[in-house]
């Protein structure tokens, strides 16, 4: 049986002129007809996801890096199981490393109900598909190929409010109806086919229109498309004319992104980066701070969020172009992991995301170059040590 041909994705973005302030060079790549909603907390997102699952009539596809063995994980396991018992085709892809402590009882619950599960690259060196470096870092839910979700929130209590026993992490996630939801379903199906050899058609309609917003999915899902996310990011920075606002949990950009950030600042663009003040992975936090000096000295402003963990992966350029997704600005995300970002070319949605960014700055502390230069020697030593391993993060 010949291998089915996957829908063709857009070509790599051509390079705009620096500071052009014009995204017309890329507008043809964005498909209109999408309806978007933005979420920054799990207390807002998880009920919306649960409602979409409850309303599904044909298929539910969930792909996540972390599927927790906590209250949130159990809630979604029971939801998937219930839909499978109703005859809905329910499938789950979870990453073996991210979900290392997943309770086998939850898997048994789902499988007994008819949920099909796929463990991505199991932690088992003797297996043929073992690959430690290549992880599935996506957080995708698609129902009936029509309603999709993508962003930084895993299925776990980390994003649940503190009064319910969660970590109350701040993040960015998008609900989408329209062609982009169908494309999210395509990504899920492609992983399923590659790992199992079993193909199935989407329940969605790629031509369905649910709103006015133009959007484009960027996913580094295959070797030939390994740098699509990074290229889209860099091209947007080249086009920036007024402001660039970045919120990223693990901010370890390679030299290409650092070059575009500093070039934008040198052109007079306001470049601001929001990072967590306290990270869930201290070693990465020290490696991040090792890169501050080169950026601060060239006009990039850095702010550290002072609340709970800030886990977002979002960027806004000139309140016209924006991106929300799963990719961190680090070596592992942009080179090895399976990631997915929803890029949006729409002033209304970009402005909404920019306003959320401004609210985040109000709870943050700016790191100035003078303050960074006066940091104590113990901090310098930790930065130097962990910074030497930045290519491993």
C-alpha positions in Angstrom: 0.0 0.0 0.0 1.6 3.3 -1.0 2.2 5.9 1.7 -0.5 8.6 1.7 0.6 12.0 0.8 0.3 14.6 3.6 -1.1 18.0 2.8 1.6 20.3 1.6 2.8 23.0 4.0 3.9 26.5 3.1 7.4 27.2 1.9 10.0 28.8 4.2 9.3 32.5 4.6 11.3 34.8 2.3 13.4 37.4 4.0 11.8 40.9 4.4 13.9 44.1 4.4 15.0 45.1 7.9 12.6 47.4 9.5 10.2 47.3 6.6 7.1 47.3 8.9 5.3 45.5 6.1 4.2 41.9 6.3 2.7 41.8 2.8 5.7 39.7 1.7 4.2 36.9 3.8 0.5 37.6 3.8 -0.3 35.0 1.1 0.9 32.3 3.5 -1.8 33.1 6.0 -5.2 31.4 5.5 -8.2 33.5 6.6 -11.4 32.1 8.2 -10.1 31.5 11.7 -11.8 32.4 15.0 -9.4 32.8 17.9 -9.6 33.0 21.7 -6.6 33.6 24.0 -6.1 32.0 27.4 -3.3 32.8 30.0 -4.4 30.6 32.9 -5.4 27.0 33.3 -8.6 28.0 35.1 -9.7 29.6 31.9 -8.3 27.1 29.4 -9.2 23.7 30.9 -12.9 24.3 31.1 -12.9 25.4 27.4 -10.9 22.2 26.5 -13.3 20.1 28.4 -16.3 21.7 26.7 -14.8 21.0 23.3 -14.2 17.4 24.2 -17.8 17.0 25.5 -19.2 18.5 22.3 -17.1 16.2 20.0 -19.1 13.8 17.9 -16.5 12.1 15.7 -12.9 12.5 17.0 -10.8 13.8 19.9 -7.1 14.1 19.4 -4.9 15.1 22.4 -1.1 15.5 22.0 0.8 16.6 25.1 4.3 16.7 26.5 3.1 16.2 30.1 0.0 14.2 31.0 -0.1 14.5 34.7 -1.1 11.9 37.3 -2.8 14.6 39.2 -6.4 15.9 39.4 -6.1 17.6 36.0 -4.7 14.5 34.3 -7.4 12.3 35.9 -10.1 14.7 34.8 -9.0 14.6 31.2 -8.4 10.8 31.3 -12.0 10.3 32.4 -13.2 12.7 29.7 -11.4 10.8 27.0 -12.7 7.5 28.3 -16.3 8.7 28.4 -16.1 10.0 24.8 -14.6 6.7 23.7 -17.4 4.7 25.3 -19.8 6.9 23.4 -18.3 5.8 20.1 -16.1 8.9 19.5 -12.6 8.1 18.2 -10.4 9.2 21.0 -6.6 9.2 20.6 -3.8 10.4 22.9 -0.1 11.0 22.2 2.1 11.7 25.2 5.8 12.1 25.5 7.7 9.4 27.3 10.1 11.7 29.1 7.6 14.5 29.9 5.1 12.0 31.2 7.6 9.7 32.9 5.6 9.5 36.1 2.2 9.0 34.4 0.2 6.6 36.5 -0.3 3.3 34.6 -3.8 3.1 36.1 -4.8 6.2 34.1 -3.6 4.5 30.9 -5.5 1.3 31.8 -8.6 3.4 32.5 -8.4 5.0 29.0 -7.4 1.9 27.1 -10.2 -0.2 28.6 -12.7 2.4 27.5 -11.3 2.3 23.9 -9.0 5.3 23.9 -6.0 4.6 21.6 -2.7 5.8 23.2 0.7 6.4 21.8 3.8 6.8 23.9 6.2 9.0 21.9 9.8 7.7 21.9 9.6 5.4 25.0 12.5 5.6 27.5 13.8 2.2 26.3 17.2 2.2 24.5 16.6 -1.3 23.3 13.6 -0.2 21.2 13.9 0.7 17.6 12.3 4.2 18.0 14.4 5.2 21.0 15.6 8.8 20.6 16.5 10.7 23.8 17.0 14.1 22.0 13.9 14.1 20.0 10.8 14.7 22.2 7.2 15.6 21.5 6.9 19.0 23.2 3.6 19.9 21.6 0.4 20.7 23.5 -2.4 20.2 21.0 -6.1 19.3 21.3 -8.3 18.9 18.2 -12.0 17.9 18.3 -13.7 16.8 15.2 -10.9 18.4 13.2 -12.8 21.7 13.7 -11.9 23.1 17.1 -8.3 23.2 18.1 -6.1 24.3 21.0 -2.3 25.0 21.0 0.0 26.7 23.4 2.3 26.2 26.4 -0.1 24.5 28.9 0.4 20.8 29.6 -2.3 18.6 31.0 -1.3 18.9 34.7 -2.0 20.8 37.9 0.9 23.3 37.2 -1.6 25.7 35.6 -4.4 25.2 38.0 -5.1 28.0 40.5 -3.3 27.9 43.9 -6.6 27.7 45.9 -7.3 24.4 44.1 -3.8 23.1 44.9 -2.2 24.0 41.6 0.9 26.0 40.7 -1.0 28.8 39.1 1.5 29.1 36.3 1.0 31.9 33.8 1.1 30.9 30.1 -0.4 31.5 26.7 -2.7 29.2 24.8 -5.1 29.7 21.9 -8.4 28.2 20.9 -8.9 28.2 17.1 -11.8 27.3 14.9 -11.2 27.2 11.1 -8.5 26.0 8.7 -5.7 26.3 11.4 -7.6 23.7 13.5 -7.6 21.3 10.5 -3.8 21.9 10.2 -3.3 21.0 13.9 -5.2 17.8 13.2 -2.9 17.2 10.3 0.1 17.4 12.6 -1.4 14.9 15.0 -2.2 12.5 12.2 1.3 12.8 10.8 2.9 11.8 14.1 0.5 9.0 14.5 1.3 7.6 11.1 5.0 8.0 11.4 5.1 6.2 14.7 2.5 3.4 14.1 2.3 3.1 10.3 -1.5 3.5 10.6 -3.2 6.3 8.7 -6.7 7.8 9.2 -8.5 10.7 7.7 -9.5 13.9 9.6 -13.1 14.5 10.6 -12.7 18.2 9.7 -13.1 20.3 6.6 -10.0 22.2 5.5 -12.2 24.8 3.7 -14.5 25.6 6.6 -14.5 29.2 7.7 -15.4 30.3 11.2 -14.0 33.8 11.6 -12.0 36.5 9.8 -8.6 36.0 11.3 -5.6 35.0 9.0 -3.4 32.4 10.6 -0.6 30.0 9.7 0.7 27.0 11.6 4.5 26.7 11.8 5.7 23.3 12.9 9.2 21.7 12.8 7.7 18.3 12.3 10.2 16.8 9.8 13.9 17.1 9.0 13.3 19.3 6.0 11.2 21.7 8.0 13.4 21.6 11.1 14.0 25.4 11.2 10.6 26.7 10.0 9.7 28.1 13.5 13.1 29.8 13.8 12.9 31.3 10.3 9.5 32.7 10.8 10.6 34.2 14.1 13.7 35.8 12.6 11.8 37.2 9.6 9.2 38.8 11.8 12.0 40.5 13.8 13.6 41.8 10.6 10.3 43.4 9.6 9.8 45.1 13.0 9.6 48.8 12.9 8.2 50.0 16.3 8.1 47.3 19.0 8.9 43.7 19.7 7.4 42.0 22.9 8.6 38.5 23.8 7.4 36.3 26.6 9.4 33.1 26.8 9.9 30.7 29.7 13.3 29.4 28.6 15.0 32.2 26.8 18.3 30.8 25.3 18.2 32.1 21.7 20.9 31.1 19.3 23.1 33.6 17.6 20.6 34.2 14.7 17.8 35.3 16.9 20.2 37.3 19.1 21.5 39.0 16.0 18.0 40.0 14.9 17.0 41.2 18.3 20.1 43.5 18.6 19.7 44.7 15.1 16.1 45.7 15.8 17.1 47.6 18.9 19.8 49.4 16.9 17.1 50.5 14.4 15.2 52.1 17.3 12.7 49.4 17.8 11.5 48.9 21.4 12.6 45.3 22.1 11.4 43.9 25.5 11.7 40.4 26.7 9.7 39.0 29.7 11.2 35.9 31.4 10.4 34.1 34.7 12.0 35.6 37.8 12.0 32.1 39.4 12.3 29.2 37.0 11.1 25.6 37.5 14.5 24.6 36.2 17.2 26.6 38.0 20.0 25.4 35.8 18.3 26.9 32.7 17.6 30.1 34.7 21.4 30.5 35.3 22.2 29.8 31.7 19.7 32.4 30.6 21.2 35.1 32.8 24.6 34.4 31.3 23.3 35.8 28.0 21.8 39.0 29.4 24.9 41.1 29.1 25.3 40.9 25.3 21.6 41.8 24.8 21.3 44.5 27.5 24.4 46.3 26.3 22.9 46.5 22.8 19.5 48.0 23.8 17.4 44.9 24.5 15.3 45.4 27.7 14.8 42.3 29.9 12.1 42.0 32.6 11.8 39.2 35.2 8.3 38.2 36.2 8.0 38.2 40.0 4.9 36.0 40.4 4.5 32.3 39.9 6.3 30.5 37.1 5.8 32.2 33.7 5.7 29.4 31.1 4.5 31.3 28.0 6.0 31.1 24.5 4.6 34.2 22.7 5.8 37.2 20.7 4.2 40.3 19.2 5.7 42.5 16.5 4.3 46.0 15.9 0.9 44.9 17.3 0.3 43.4 13.8 2.1 40.0 13.8 2.1 37.6 16.7 2.9 34.0 17.5 1.7 31.7 20.4 2.7 28.1 20.7 4.9 25.4 22.3 8.4 26.4 21.1 10.9 27.8 23.6 13.7 30.0 22.3 16.3 27.4 23.1 18.4 24.9 21.1 16.4 21.9 21.9 13.0 23.4 20.9 14.2 24.9 17.7 16.3 22.0 16.5 15.2 18.7 18.0 11.7 18.7 19.6 8.4 18.4 17.9 6.9 21.9 18.3 3.9 23.9 16.9 3.4 27.7 16.9 0.3 29.5 15.6 1.4 32.6 13.7 -1.3 35.2 13.3 -1.3 38.3 11.0 -4.1 40.3 12.5 -4.0 43.6 14.3 -6.9 42.9 16.7 -5.5 39.6 18.1 -1.9 40.9 18.1 -3.1 43.9 20.1 -4.9 41.7 22.6 -1.8 39.7 23.2 0.3 42.9 23.5 -2.1 44.1 26.2 -1.6 40.9 28.1 2.1 41.4 27.8 1.8 45.0 29.2 -0.1 43.6 32.2 2.7 41.1 32.7 5.3 43.9 32.8 3.4 45.5 35.7 4.3 42.5 37.9 7.9 42.3 36.7 11.3 43.8 37.6 13.5 45.2 34.9 17.1 44.0 34.8 19.3 46.9 33.8 22.8 46.6 32.4 24.4 48.4 35.4 22.6 46.1 37.8 23.6 43.0 35.8 27.3 44.1 35.8 27.3 44.5 39.6 25.9 41.0 40.3 27.9 39.1 42.9 30.6 36.6 42.0 28.7 33.5 43.1 26.1 34.3 40.6 28.7 34.9 37.9 30.2 31.5 38.6 26.8 29.7 38.3 26.0 31.6 35.1 29.3 30.7 33.6 29.0 27.0 34.5 25.5 26.5 33.3 25.9 28.8 30.4 28.6 26.5 29.0 25.9 23.8 28.7 23.3 26.0 26.9 23.4 23.9 23.7 22.1 21.0 25.8 19.0 22.8 26.9 
